[in-house]
Amino acid sequence: MTIAKLDKRLEKELAALKKEGRAKAEERVIQNYLPPTGNRGPRYKLVGSDKEFIRLNSNSYLSLSNHPRLIQAADEATHKFGVGPGAVRFIDGTFIHHKALEQRIAGFLGKPAAKIFNSAYTANCGLALSISDKKTHWIGDQLNHNSIIRAMRISNIPSANKGIFKHNDMKDLKRCLDAVGPEIERVVVIFDGIFSMRGDHAPIDKIVELCSAYDEKFADGVITVVDDSHGMGAYGDTGRGTQEHCGAVPDIVVGTFGKAFGVNGGFVAASKILVESVRQKADTYIYTNPLSVADCAAAVEALDICDSNEGLELLKQLKERTAQFRQGLDSLGLESIPGPHPVVPLMVRDTNRTHELVRFLYDHGVLVVGLTFPVVPKGDETIRFQVNSAITRADIDSVIEVLEKFK
Ligand SMILES: Cc1ncc(COP(=O)(O)O)c(C=O)c1O
């Protein structure tokens, strides 16, 4: 009967969340996917609605999730090895597909080695567990993703061993580096590649340059880590992400297969020794079943496509549609944060208006996400649009028309 008492307490907590405006809305449920036809991109049907929706809130930037080659690769792997690994990696849950994906993503990024995880979230946490000790100091951008913040929390370092710098502010990063105490042997500077609420990117070249100036000061140096979950596949001339866009390579790259690559799973790519440390020490790798062989086979296929003319064409389409959408916003005099990434925020700067516009778009068959306080600071209320390669020119025109109608 204890659960009844706990339920009562939790009910109060949930009510408080709602009152503070922090509760998530009921989840919408997708029940059908309608493939692209003619000049119309894919559409989605939701439970409880007859409408066919354009989805502008998906991270599948290259629209690879429904690519026949990925589906076939996943099918073949499943037919051969089944749907689940049966055990964790070190108890014979490692299949050739896991090893193949690790080699493929390391090669794609030009790193000596990589370890795959169930998600980028668990990759960040696993990395933190692997490289932190009491003499490690972590420094992060103030707008880092929740998984990085959580990773810093679970790394068990004293709270004094943490620094937060103002978003993309190199002067403030320098302040954080200068503040590191003499007892510290290792500094880890970690940041998102693309900031997913804004579509802007970390100045990786400047960060790497600044950090290298402090490298000699610490026994184990200053290690730079980018989590480029939103940049990987979708950014840079060949989809190598923010590091390619900025022309500078951090020591460690974390990422996901669950966004531009269209599948699922995360990874840490770095030196061979670091990756072996992750294998030995990352609880979120060791004590949990790995990705299915289907996920791995599909992700390898996604990387192969990215490295082909077809991938470059998808990237080109993504850039063109993103530019078209941004021009459309400009022509309506709407405010955004400039940049070429397919995350295009529309700055509404008002909570009620944000909710109204999300509803208006929904009523006109467009799925987007609205971000209001406390997810974003008051005054920064935003609607996040995410463009993808399968959206057509006509689709973008129709979304801009809907926005024009909204008064
Ligand atoms: C920077 C960053 N890291 C990690 C994640 C989580 O990725 P995954 O779904 O693979 O855990 C996200 C996405 O929401 C992200 O933006």
The ligand as an SDF file (V2000), in Angstrom:
LIG
                    3D

 16 16  0  0  0  0  0  0  0  0999 V2000
   23.8700   18.0260  -27.6930 C   0  0  0  0  0  0  0  0  0  0  0  0
   22.9860   16.8320  -27.5220 C   0  0  0  0  0  0  0  0  0  0  0  0
   23.4830   15.7360  -26.9270 N   0  0  0  0  0  0  0  0  0  0  0  0
   22.7430   14.6380  -26.7640 C   0  0  0  0  0  0  0  0  0  0  0  0
   21.4490   14.5840  -27.2120 C   0  0  0  0  0  0  0  0  0  0  0  0
   20.6650   13.3190  -27.0000 C   0  0  0  0  0  0  0  0  0  0  0  0
   20.8780   12.4370  -28.0840 O   0  0  0  0  0  0  0  0  0  0  0  0
   20.3560   10.9480  -27.9460 P   0  0  0  0  0  0  0  0  0  0  0  0
   18.9080   10.9610  -28.3210 O   0  0  0  0  0  0  0  0  0  0  0  0
   21.2050   10.1350  -28.8770 O   0  0  0  0  0  0  0  0  0  0  0  0
   20.5690   10.5630  -26.5240 O   0  0  0  0  0  0  0  0  0  0  0  0
   20.9040   15.6890  -27.8600 C   0  0  0  0  0  0  0  0  0  0  0  0
   19.5390   15.6550  -28.4100 C   0  0  0  0  0  0  0  0  0  0  0  0
   18.5500   15.9210  -27.9070 O   0  0  0  0  0  0  0  0  0  0  0  0
   21.6770   16.8500  -28.0010 C   0  0  0  0  0  0  0  0  0  0  0  0
   21.1800   17.9480  -28.5650 O   0  0  0  0  0  0  0  0  0  0  0  0
  1  2  1  0
  2  3  1  0
  2 15  2  0
  3  4  2  0
  4  5  1  0
  5  6  1  0
  5 12  2  0
  6  7  1  0
  7  8  1  0
  8  9  2  0
  8 10  1  0
  8 11  1  0
 12 13  1  0
 12 15  1  0
 13 14  2  0
 15 16  1  0
M  END
$$$$
